Amino acid sequence: MSHQCTGYSDSAGMPRRRFLNQFGMGLGAVALSDLVKSDLPADDSSGGAMDQLHHPAKAKRVIFLFQSGGPSQIDLWDHKPHLNKVQGEQLPESIRKGQRLTGMSGNQSSFPLVGSPFKFEQQGESGQWMSELLPHTAGIADRMCVINSMYTEAINHGPGVTFLQTGSQFPGRPSIGAWLSYGLGTANQNLPSFVVMVTKNKGGQPLVSRLWGSGFLPARHQGVRFRSGKDPVLYLNNPAGIDRSSRKRMLDAIDALHHMQLEKQFDPLLETRIAQHELAFNMQASVPEVVDMSGESKETLEMYGPDVHKPGSFAANCLLARRLAEKDVKFIQLYHPGWDQHGGLPGGIRNQCRETDQPSAALVKDLAARGMLDDTLVVWAGEFGRTNYCQGKFSGGNFGRDHHPRCFSLWMAGGGVKPGAQYGKTDEFGYNVIENGVHVHDLQATLLHLLGINHEQLTYRHQGRRYRLTDVHGEVVRGVLA
Amino acid sequence: MKSVKYIVRDSGRLFCLISVFFAQQFFSPPLFALQENNEVDFNRDVKPILSDRCFLCHGPDAETRESDLRLDTESGVAGVVVAGKPEASDLIERILSEDEDHMPPVDSNLSLSAEEIKTLELWVAQGGNWEQHWSFVPPKKVQLPKLDSVWGANAIDQFILSRLEREKLKPSLPATKNVLLRRVTFDLTGLPPTIEELNAFKADTSDEAYEAVVDRLLASERYGERMTSDWLDVARYSDTFGYQVDRDRFVWPWRDWVVRSFNQNMSYDQFLTEQIAGDLLPSATDDQILATTFNRLHSQKVEGGSVEEEFRVEYVADRTHTFATAFLGLTLECARCHDHKYDPLSQKEYYQLFSYFNNIDESGLYSYFTNSTPTPTLRLLKPEQKKKLATLKTSLMEVERSRPENSSQGGGRKGIEKVLEVKGTDPVEVVDFNAVGGGNEKTTDARGNAAVKLSGDDAIGLKTGNFTRYQPFSVSLSMNTPDKKERAVIFHRSRAWTDAASRGYQLLIEDGKLSASLIHFWPGNAMRVKTKQEIPLNQWIDVSVVYDGSVDAAGLSIFVDGQEMELEIVKNKLTKNITGGGGNNIAIGQRFRDRGFTNGLVSSFKVYDRQLSSLEIALAHNPEQFKQVLLDSNANGELSSLQLRMLAEHLELNDSETFSKYRTKLKSARQALCGELDRATEIMVMREMDQPRDAFVLGRGLYSSREEKVSAATPSVFPAMESTLPRNRLGLARWLVDPNHPLTARVAVNHYWQLVFGEGIVRTPEDFGSQGALPTHPELLDWLALDFVEHGWNVKRLMKQLVMSSVYRQSSQVSDEMLKRDPANELLARAPSYRLSAEMLRDNVLATSGLLINKMGGSPVRPYELAASFKPVKPDGGEGLYRRSLYTYWKRTGPGPVMMVLDASKRDVCQVKRERTSSPLQALAMLNGPQFVEAARGLSHRLIASNQGQPVGKLVDEMFLALTTRRPTGEERSVVAELYRTQLEYFQANPDSSIEYLSNGKFGDYGKLKSGMKILFPANDHDFRLGETPNGTEKFQGEFGRASAWGRVLTAKEVNRLYGVDRNQALDANWKFELSNRKPIKATSNEAIGENQELSQSFVFENSSKLKFSKGLTFEAWVKPSRGGLGRIWDKITPGGGSGLLLDLHGGLRFICGSVVRMADRAPAVGQWSHLVCTADMKSGQVCFYINGAPAGGDFSDPVEVDDSEDLAVLAAWSSVANALFNYDECVTKR
């Protein structure tokens, strides 16, 4: 029967094209258009809902290093020497202004201020302030844009992460990556356009799959989670006992049956199914290839640090992110949990930095060395910041900080962002933004802007309304653009 | 640059849902372009344009309305339209204008196409009449259309045909019997038809054959499961709470209620009423109350530090949205923050609806530290439990009736003094404030006793306090509050506040008053009393909290300065334990994440395990004064009844044997009742509070931004609720099922239509409003809706009506031309064809494989795929792997990944329609997922067994038939047979691959083959031998009797029988060693063998090298070893090589075959004859040893049920064929 099979390289091309021409409006067309897309430049944007980019893109892809739990900006980025001076004193009401606190520290009787125990220094020619916890990141100071004036609306993790990833605090909306997949389609037909990786074996606040879900967008836009085990994608590997030749024979037979069926009756949905089988077969080869790091040079591996050899570590995921970026995956989302330091902050944050500092910096350097940083946007951010006062009683040494939505810091690099820049200011207590506040929706608008999308125009109609990532808000933060 | 003012943007803004900023063509182009002579239909042609492009600024939302012009009302439209004169109408003029006043404005990103402008002009020319939105007008009685041709089985067909005739089209031919049976069986039961069912249907040539099938399916219990599977999406059913922490919750009895309701054909109006308001029905049954769990299936929060009210409001909103989406087909979310932009629903009306669902005694957070069921709840009792509870209640009442007469305390100074001398038992704990450390400041109280000033952040922990609710106890203390506390924890026995739902008991200051509570789950399962008066500030007061163990708020009192306080009973609904959950002892002044008694002073803290008498309390406050008052009153003969009662009570509590006995009896009766209540399982339901909770319009939907107060009312666009109906959920349900309601029946029939036709008549089932799709067959929708109501909302009747129609029974075959003309099949000139649902796809392979366990109901099960979910769950063993998908454990934050890939609903919010997408992940899941791989083997196993000796083609036919309900064509047969042939070749050449492939999944236990114990019979040229290696080494020291070998595994029974046979008697074995064929091996070496050399014997079985015992093997040998340690018994081994087989003594009795090494658990005795047997199942790797007929170690668990005759390569090859066919379009698609 093999003579009946046209094989996977060329079997589906003709009828699909025929289909596209004839049934441009049909049900299967949208799904299919994702697939027929080959390696086109991102600004061609075919395959997505957008006919063309709204303006030229600076970034073709995003690597989002999500630091889940809320890293303490006071101990990493936002240098507040004043806090060390007033350490132990009460948070003045003139600063707090009666704003709501979480139920965790909101009922505390006192709010003793705590300065950072870590040394801050200015780094690079740009003189970025950074704490001693980030020796490697210091090395990319002149490539980064640090925003110290982020603020959000959520005070707890669930709503906070959901807000940053979907523009709403409550479940049900598509995540950024899903919006991009929907709007821009995919640039590599053998890989998903939105890939998610979560650092393995980290405790901390739980992450849930809807954070990379597609919400009301079609499910194919949801993030595909790469696992660190033997199946990087759900059931990617053939079951034990079925090798690639066996699998091919099985798919060839199905393909033959499908083509017999097509001869009897043209059916766009069947065409789609044929194509999906082909893509599945291709993914079985392309995904293991992309996750196989054996070809990486010793220098590269060393740059990411010793953890790079542990599958599922942040370092390994950062390196994998670069490999996926090379394959033109549009949105690569990493999650690194564990930043929720309500207590034991000095030790906890040191550990977190040990796991993330070197790989994050290495990723930026690696991209730059390969000439990819120009069109790859790297974002390092958590869902909110931490309080300038101590959670619970301050007894020196080992203290904790509660969630703080009023200000936090993040950095971006590459992809059209101003290098070596610092943006926005907080008051001397590190409590409120006093200059150039950047709301979460502003960040989202900026992100889309860099990808050539007007955030007000990428919309999807659901339940009678048009939705967008930024709800009805958001302004592009021009001040951070290169 | 943005200024600071943006930062005060408020937290928690919820849904702001409008984002119309650019023009996009959303409506699929009309099937047929509007012609000049066409009549414009306002609802069909005009309204969608006005709604989508104009309503944002000229619609229902007053807030954003520009220039007071409304285009959503008749009068508004009349102001800008001159009937019949487009050129004189402002509306048209502004649309056509090329000036600045052009509409829609350029900056709106909206525009009108030429076609749309033409439509509007035509409409004005034809009179520009306005109509209420179609779905808000009750369905009108519709005449059956007149037709030119004759076709169809029932009324449905006439409507469909009428439209087809208008389009000059014809319906398709009927589907084949095979296709039809497959289609209707899936639609009504979610499962494929069996071959027997197919044969029976085909054999029945009567006119009623199909109807009989339909009736059979509707009567099947599988029907209820299929219908429920669909309803779980609507109800956002999940076995966990959702949000981040996502713990398990117990709600599956509700799911089983739904299955029962469908199977019993509960009428739709009842189905709806019980779910919305079953608790409010007159003398509601448990089942009716259980139905209301529907309203509690939303996500629930437990994340630490969350604001309780924020999430409670979220729950109420979810209920409201679910109600609207499920039953009204409307999306209300918009109106949560502002007036609806498109539909005539104001924000106020939203909160009026909201207020129906706002009145249950619930918390916005469930309990992190305890497993209490969030209130309100229903006790789920088995009949025997109910009986037992009734008995225990009666016993308690009997004990209560046996209360002794009150003792009377006469008087006289002497008598009183005597009473005053009676002392109760000492406190179980007295806090020593001198010894208290931590952040609290030591001080003294007004009496000079040691006291503390509390920091509010440091608790003072006690050693006692773990009291039950049926046990009397008291706590007394002195305290002093520096200010009027809104809330402060004075003392408590609990792990935490909201994080434990306050389980335990507590004394708080609330709004300056004292409040004492006993709590299982706050607020719905608790008792609380609160003083009517505020306590004084900056003043020491003596406070006692006394509880009598009665589980009634009347038995909980608060005393201040010796006086019993007047109390308000806040809650009196404690029905479960107040113990457990941690925090077992009393803590003073602080609680986890609660507000402590900051700067409050406390002293003289005592804990009693008994009820203090009022006399003791009064005495403790001021002994001298109180004594004097009593004595004076007595002397004046003026003892008040209160004073008398106090005296009597004191005696009863502390000096009366009668009362003491009574109290013991009472306590044990209460304990028995409480114990039984504690054992009862509970499920979340609705239970209306006595007083509705106040509801408000919430500014921008924000929980904390209360505006105008509202009460329950239905939106004014709908017919008003009958004045006789109660303004609660029951009234709401009755209003909904009023036959005159424009939406309820339409939404319902549309939903069921969608269930069998894949798409609704209204293709946006979630939105019947202005922005929703128009019905493809409006008259049919109305006819069906009215017919449904007239026939008592009979769901099975409706389902039958739908599947009996000729439209349904058409073929789905379509010509290229028709496909182009009507790609979305809106005209239904053919039957629809679409992929089966996720549940059907999985259930299909389970059913055809024969693995499906058709057990109904019960706790959720965990199939394989859950191990691969984002929150991995260990799969069940046994039948849990093979239940229908309906019963799969649904974890909200990590649902079954295969279900998700196959487009199952996420079940996070009410969803009435699923996406149907296509992705490569689907192919991967169905080719590689263990459930599918295993089912393929199940199917093959079954078919191989029933087709022994049949040609390959026969089996191909059977497999094809099982999976597609038809036989393959010759061409198809040869493709499948060829696949089988090539796969067989492959597996024959790769026996390891066969075993590996067959080891996926548990069915058949082939897994054991894989577990590294598989035994491969050695391929070498050596004969079997006894007593030494081919090198002549490792000689056996001792004697041999009979030795035999079999090419199969002997059973324990057979082994035992062998043991009974004389050691020199030959047996019927494949190979036996007996005197007659004994062939001593020539002396092989000079090796010293030890002192028993003369006993050493070696024998070879000539020509035995060709023997291949590849399935099973049994060695037998009678031996009399002369020493322990080394010594070869049986041997077939390549010297120095790995490949070989042996049984020897090697520090014990040992068996080796290839890499498999097994040891017996004992060895034959030295110097005695022993009968040794070793069996090896080559397939399963099971090795068993026997010594003297009794098991001596090895694997004696149930043997693997692999049929001896089964050829693994054949099974593997067929399995891979079945696995491939699972992905064949006809197996996957309903057609």
Interface residues (C-beta under 8 A of the other chain):
Chain A: M1 S2 Q4 Q22 F23 M25 G26 L27 G28 A31 L32 R100 T102 G103 M104 S105 G106 N107 Q108 S109 S110 Y151 E153 A154 I155 N156 H157 G158 S168 Q169 F170 P171 G172 Q205 P206 V208 S209 R210 G213 P218 A219 R220 V224 R225 D231 V233 L234 Y235 L236 N237 N238 P239 A240 G241 I242 D243 S245 S246 R247 R249 M250 L251 D252 A253 I254 A256 L257 H258 M260 Q261 Q265 F266 D267 P268 L269 L270 T272 R273 Q276 H277 L279 A280 M283 Q284 G392 K393 D402 H403 P405 R406 N432 V433 I434 E435 N436 G437 V438 H439 D442 E456 Q457 T459 R461 Q463 G464 R465 R466 Y467 R468 D471 V472 E475 V477 R478 G479
Chain B: M1 K2 S3 V4 Y6 I7 R9 D10 S11 G12 R13 L14 F15 C16 L17 I18 S19 V20 F21 F22 Q24 F26 S28 P29 N109 G242 Y243 Q244 V245 D246 S299 K301 E303 G304 G305 S306 V307 E308 E314 T331 E333 C334 K341 Y342 D343 G439 S455 G456 D457 D458 T498 R593 D594 R595 G596 T598 N599 T764 E766 D767 G769 S770 Q771 G772 Q813 V814 D816 L819 K820 P823 A824 S833 Y834 R835 A868 F870 K871 R892 T893 G894 P895 P897 V898 M900 V901 D903 K906 D908 V909 E915 T917 S918 S919 P920 L921 Q922 A923 L924 A925 L927 N928 G929 P930 V933 T969 E971 E972 S974 V975 V976 E978 L979 T982 Q983 Y986 S993 S994 I995 E996 Y997 L998 S999 N1000 K1010 A1212 S1216 V1217 N1219 A1220 L1221 N1223 Y1224 D1225 E1226 V1228 T1229
